[in-house]
Amino acid sequence: MKTGGTSFAQLVRANFRKDECYPDALLPPESDLLRRMEAYSFVPRLVAEVNARSTLRMVRGHVPYCVRSMLKADYIALTLLRNPVERTLSYLNHCRTYHQEHSNSPVEEIYEQPWFFKSFIHNYQTKLFSMTADEATAETRLGDIAPPLPPRSAFLTGEPLPSEAQQLLTESPARLALELFSPPTGALEADKERLQSALRNLGEVDLVGVTEDYGSFLKRLRDQHGWRIDFMPRSNVGETATRVSSAFRKRIAEDNSLDMALYEKAREMVL
């Protein structure tokens, strides 16, 4: 997330038919935001839908690397990593732009919020590359609301929302949507063992790129895999609209030391 996926989606549409791509092939134009989030981020739904179709050639999603082993077909794996400091700042700006509860908050304040920090900032890239299939499909969540939220299935029955969910919908609607569908990265603790697992898995990826050298990634797609690259899209790539102090940047780097190591590995693979 926040590594250049919007730009990449444009290229996918230029190289594959809609019926060949997940989730595009399964999402009618009238699909609401929650259905799109579910298709793109909810591992059990993504795996089930992809495995049920034999005509897909491209699968996209903000999902852990372990999903690759859960799919029946043998897909070539592509990924983009990003400098953790820049990715974090981009994510914080995303929160300010798209999350109702964060629209008037300084980025430093959003950074301090435990659920968002643990789920989408703190060594997030390492967690995605080290999660197991059991972890990626678990109902476990960060759990800093008491009583804990009910299972995700309870939100999809059409029945009135439980009181805890109603409270969260009022106080933090973005978090409620993310709780429903995103892998439970916030419930994990990243450590050196996870980093080693993430590094091994990154080494298995067929084509690794870094957002800061997006052009090189596209050239290798063209030269190694025959993609048609008629333009170099830059939508949502590299923007950091809010100025922050050097001390805050240093803190982000220190807090995400495992992600910094994973990113450096990715850079070595690109060179």
C-alpha positions as CSV (number, residue, x, y, z in Angstrom):
1,M,0.0,0.0,0.0
2,K,1.2,3.5,-1.0
3,T,4.0,2.2,-3.3
4,G,2.5,3.1,-6.7
5,G,-0.4,0.8,-7.2
6,T,-2.7,3.3,-8.8
7,S,-0.1,3.9,-11.6
8,F,0.4,0.2,-11.9
9,A,-3.4,-0.4,-12.3
10,Q,-3.3,1.8,-15.4
11,L,-0.6,-0.4,-17.0
12,V,-2.6,-3.6,-16.1
13,R,-5.6,-2.2,-18.0
14,A,-3.4,-1.5,-21.0
15,N,-2.0,-5.0,-21.1
16,F,-4.8,-7.3,-20.1
17,R,-8.5,-7.5,-20.9
18,K,-10.9,-6.8,-18.0
19,D,-12.1,-10.4,-17.9
20,E,-8.5,-11.6,-17.4
21,C,-7.9,-9.5,-14.3
22,Y,-8.9,-9.8,-10.7
23,P,-10.7,-8.0,-9.1
24,D,-11.8,-6.1,-12.2
25,A,-13.5,-9.1,-13.8
26,L,-15.7,-9.7,-10.8
27,L,-16.7,-6.1,-9.9
28,P,-19.6,-4.6,-11.7
29,P,-19.5,-0.8,-12.2
30,E,-22.0,-0.2,-9.4
31,S,-19.9,-1.9,-6.8
32,D,-19.7,0.2,-3.6
33,L,-16.4,1.0,-1.8
34,L,-16.8,-1.8,0.8
35,R,-17.2,-4.4,-1.9
36,R,-14.1,-3.1,-3.7
37,M,-12.1,-3.1,-0.5
38,E,-13.2,-6.7,0.2
39,A,-12.2,-7.9,-3.3
40,Y,-8.8,-6.1,-3.1
41,S,-7.8,-6.8,0.5
42,F,-9.8,-9.6,2.2
43,V,-7.6,-12.7,1.8
44,P,-10.3,-15.5,2.1
45,R,-12.6,-13.8,-0.5
46,L,-9.7,-13.1,-2.9
47,V,-8.4,-16.6,-2.7
48,A,-11.8,-18.2,-3.2
49,E,-12.8,-16.0,-6.1
50,V,-9.5,-16.3,-7.9
51,N,-9.4,-20.1,-7.5
52,A,-12.9,-20.4,-8.8
53,R,-11.9,-18.9,-12.2
54,S,-9.5,-20.5,-14.6
55,T,-9.4,-17.6,-17.1
56,L,-7.6,-15.1,-15.0
57,R,-4.1,-13.9,-16.0
58,M,-3.5,-11.1,-13.6
59,V,-4.4,-10.8,-9.9
60,R,-3.9,-7.6,-7.9
61,G,-4.3,-6.9,-4.2
62,H,-2.9,-5.4,-1.0
63,V,-2.4,-8.9,0.4
64,P,0.4,-10.8,2.1
65,Y,2.9,-12.7,0.0
66,C,1.6,-16.0,1.4
67,V,-1.4,-15.6,-0.8
68,R,0.7,-16.8,-3.7
69,S,0.9,-20.3,-2.1
70,M,-2.9,-20.3,-1.6
71,L,-3.7,-19.9,-5.3
72,K,-4.1,-22.9,-7.5
73,A,-2.6,-21.4,-10.6
74,D,1.2,-20.7,-10.8
75,Y,1.4,-16.9,-11.1
76,I,4.5,-14.8,-11.7
77,A,4.9,-12.6,-8.6
78,L,5.5,-8.8,-9.0
79,T,5.9,-6.3,-6.1
80,L,7.0,-2.8,-5.4
81,L,8.5,-1.7,-2.1
82,R,9.1,1.9,-1.1
83,N,11.4,3.7,1.3
84,P,9.6,3.3,4.6
85,V,9.8,6.9,5.6
86,E,8.3,8.1,2.3
87,R,5.7,5.3,2.3
88,T,4.7,6.3,5.9
89,L,4.4,10.0,5.1
90,S,2.3,9.1,2.0
91,Y,0.1,6.9,4.1
92,L,-0.4,9.6,6.7
93,N,-1.4,12.1,3.9
94,H,-3.7,9.4,2.6
95,C,-5.4,9.3,6.0
96,R,-5.8,13.0,6.1
97,T,-7.4,13.0,2.6
98,Y,-9.7,10.0,2.7
99,H,-10.4,9.3,6.4
100,Q,-13.2,11.4,7.9
101,E,-11.7,11.0,11.4
102,H,-8.3,12.3,10.3
103,S,-9.3,15.2,8.0
104,N,-8.2,17.9,10.6
105,S,-5.4,16.0,12.3
106,P,-1.6,16.7,11.9
107,V,0.3,13.8,10.5
108,E,2.3,13.5,13.7
109,E,-1.0,13.0,15.6
110,I,-2.2,10.3,13.3
111,Y,1.1,8.5,13.6
112,E,0.5,8.3,17.4
113,Q,-2.8,6.4,17.0
114,P,-2.0,2.8,18.0
115,W,-4.4,1.0,15.7
116,F,-3.3,2.8,12.5
117,F,0.4,2.8,13.6
118,K,0.5,-1.0,14.3
119,S,-1.7,-2.0,11.3
120,F,-0.3,0.1,8.5
121,I,2.9,1.8,9.6
122,H,5.0,-0.2,12.0
123,N,7.2,-2.5,9.8
124,Y,4.2,-3.0,7.6
125,Q,6.1,-4.3,4.6
126,T,8.0,-6.8,6.7
127,K,4.7,-8.1,8.1
128,L,3.2,-8.5,4.7
129,F,6.1,-10.5,3.5
130,S,6.4,-12.7,6.6
131,M,2.7,-13.5,7.4
132,T,1.7,-17.2,7.2
133,A,-1.6,-18.3,5.5
134,D,-3.1,-18.9,9.0
135,E,-2.2,-15.4,10.1
136,A,-3.5,-13.8,6.9
137,T,-6.9,-15.5,7.3
138,A,-7.2,-15.2,11.1
139,E,-10.1,-13.3,12.8
140,T,-7.6,-12.0,15.3
141,R,-7.4,-8.2,15.4
142,L,-5.5,-5.6,17.4
143,G,-8.3,-5.6,20.0
144,D,-7.9,-2.2,21.6
145,I,-11.6,-1.7,21.8
146,A,-13.5,-3.5,24.5
147,P,-15.5,-5.6,24.1
148,P,-13.8,-6.8,20.9
149,L,-15.6,-6.6,17.6
150,P,-17.6,-9.6,16.5
151,P,-16.5,-11.8,13.6
152,R,-16.4,-10.2,10.1
153,S,-19.3,-12.4,9.0
154,A,-21.5,-10.6,11.5
155,F,-21.2,-7.4,9.4
156,L,-22.3,-9.1,6.2
157,T,-25.7,-10.5,7.1
158,G,-27.7,-7.4,6.6
159,E,-28.8,-7.4,10.2
160,P,-28.4,-4.2,12.3
161,L,-24.8,-3.6,13.4
162,P,-23.8,-4.6,16.9
163,S,-23.4,-1.7,19.3
164,E,-19.6,-2.0,19.4
165,A,-19.5,-1.7,15.6
166,Q,-22.0,1.1,15.6
167,Q,-19.8,3.0,18.0
168,L,-16.7,2.4,15.9
169,L,-18.7,3.5,12.7
170,T,-19.4,6.8,14.4
171,E,-16.0,7.4,15.9
172,S,-13.7,5.9,13.2
173,P,-15.5,4.8,10.0
174,A,-12.2,4.3,8.1
175,R,-11.0,1.9,10.8
176,L,-14.2,-0.1,10.8
177,A,-13.9,-0.6,7.0
178,L,-10.3,-1.6,7.3
179,E,-11.1,-3.9,10.3
180,L,-13.5,-5.8,8.1
181,F,-11.2,-6.6,5.2
182,S,-7.5,-5.9,5.7
183,P,-5.1,-8.6,6.8
184,P,-4.6,-8.4,10.6
185,T,-1.1,-6.9,10.5
186,G,-1.8,-4.9,13.6
187,A,-2.0,-8.0,15.7
188,L,1.5,-9.1,14.7
189,E,4.8,-8.2,16.4
190,A,7.6,-7.8,13.8
191,D,11.0,-9.1,15.0
192,K,14.3,-10.3,13.5
193,E,12.9,-13.7,12.8
194,R,10.0,-12.2,10.8
195,L,12.5,-10.1,8.9
196,Q,14.5,-13.2,7.9
197,S,11.2,-14.8,6.7
198,A,10.4,-11.6,4.8
199,L,13.8,-11.5,3.2
200,R,13.5,-15.2,2.1
201,N,10.1,-14.6,0.6
202,L,11.2,-11.4,-1.2
203,G,13.9,-13.4,-2.8
204,E,11.3,-15.7,-4.3
205,V,9.5,-12.8,-6.1
206,D,10.0,-12.9,-9.8
207,L,10.2,-9.1,-10.4
208,V,10.9,-6.7,-7.5
209,G,10.9,-3.0,-7.9
210,V,11.2,0.1,-5.7
211,T,8.9,3.1,-6.1
212,E,11.8,5.5,-6.2
213,D,13.0,3.8,-9.4
214,Y,9.7,3.0,-10.9
215,G,11.0,3.6,-14.4
216,S,13.4,0.7,-14.1
217,F,10.6,-1.6,-12.9
218,L,8.5,-0.7,-16.0
219,K,11.5,-1.3,-18.3
220,R,12.0,-4.8,-16.9
221,L,8.3,-5.5,-17.3
222,R,8.7,-4.5,-20.9
223,D,12.0,-6.3,-21.6
224,Q,11.5,-9.5,-19.5
225,H,7.7,-10.0,-19.8
226,G,6.7,-8.3,-23.0
227,W,4.4,-5.7,-21.5
228,R,3.5,-2.8,-23.6
229,I,4.8,0.4,-21.9
230,D,3.6,3.4,-23.9
231,F,3.9,5.9,-21.1
232,M,5.4,6.3,-17.6
233,P,2.4,6.9,-15.3
234,R,3.1,8.7,-12.1
235,S,-0.3,8.9,-10.4
236,N,0.0,9.0,-6.6
237,V,3.7,8.1,-6.8
238,G,6.1,9.9,-4.6
239,E,3.8,12.6,-3.3
240,T,4.4,13.9,0.2
241,A,2.3,17.0,0.5
242,T,3.0,17.8,4.1
243,R,6.4,19.1,5.3
244,V,7.7,17.4,8.4
245,S,10.7,17.9,10.6
246,S,13.9,15.9,10.1
247,A,13.4,14.6,13.7
248,F,10.1,13.1,12.7
249,R,11.6,11.5,9.6
250,K,14.4,10.1,11.8
251,R,11.8,8.7,14.2
252,I,9.9,7.0,11.4
253,A,13.1,5.4,10.1
254,E,14.0,4.1,13.6
255,D,10.5,2.8,14.3
256,N,10.6,0.9,11.0
257,S,14.1,-0.5,11.1
258,L,13.0,-3.9,9.9
259,D,11.3,-2.3,6.9
260,M,14.4,-0.3,6.2
261,A,16.4,-3.5,6.0
262,L,13.8,-5.1,3.7
263,Y,13.8,-2.1,1.5
264,E,17.6,-2.1,1.2
265,K,17.4,-5.7,0.1
266,A,14.9,-4.8,-2.5
267,R,17.2,-2.0,-3.8
268,E,20.0,-4.5,-4.1
269,M,17.8,-6.8,-6.2
270,V,16.9,-3.9,-8.5
271,L,20.6,-2.9,-9.1
